[in-house]
């Protein structure tokens, strides 16, 4: 596709429910990042994939957060037993190159705004 | 946790004026990038400056980097109402992984009045 696509754009869930957020990166992009952006703040790193391999998940806040990219393209971020503090915008970004290509910019989707009631 | 500090937190100017935003960071970097975010949208990459560069231009944008002071500035010249957005600096920190995860500042909200 022309850009990074995320769905849904908005998600409202009750506390305790599980949610799944989808990211379709730009076709052919090797690197994929997930970030969490709280209201009025800058994005914070969650996890990084190089193709299907999750090379860094150090930013995931708890073991309730899980991400996958099984075929090296589409990625899903899953949050189990959601809490109110999980309310945020979740941004996905992709980049053409793999490790060593940090001088390439990241291309961001419009994000999923998650609200936990 | 956020590494960068940006100032000002908010900036309000008239169309045609210049806007300057500053960013400070704490650790050594490979590069520093500036992104723009319109309300409710994702981030759009503006410009990247490498640690061995001091200044870079792109259209109406000018970025400077002072690694001795661990700071950067973004200058937007002849601003337009369409420049109204939040602006974030982000660093690719040195000494860690080589895949370029970004550490963002808290952003500057720029409002350009027609």
Interface residues (C-beta under 8 A of the other chain):
Chain A: X4 X31 X33 X35 X40 X41 X42 X43 X44 X45 X48 X50 X55 X56 X59 X91 X93 X95 X98 X99 X100 X101 X102 X103 X104 X105 X106 X107 X108 X109 X110 X111 X113
Chain B: X1 X2 X4 X30 X31 X33 X35 X40 X41 X42 X43 X44 X45 X48 X50 X88 X90 X92 X97 X98 X99 X100 X101 X102 X103 X104 X105 X106 X107
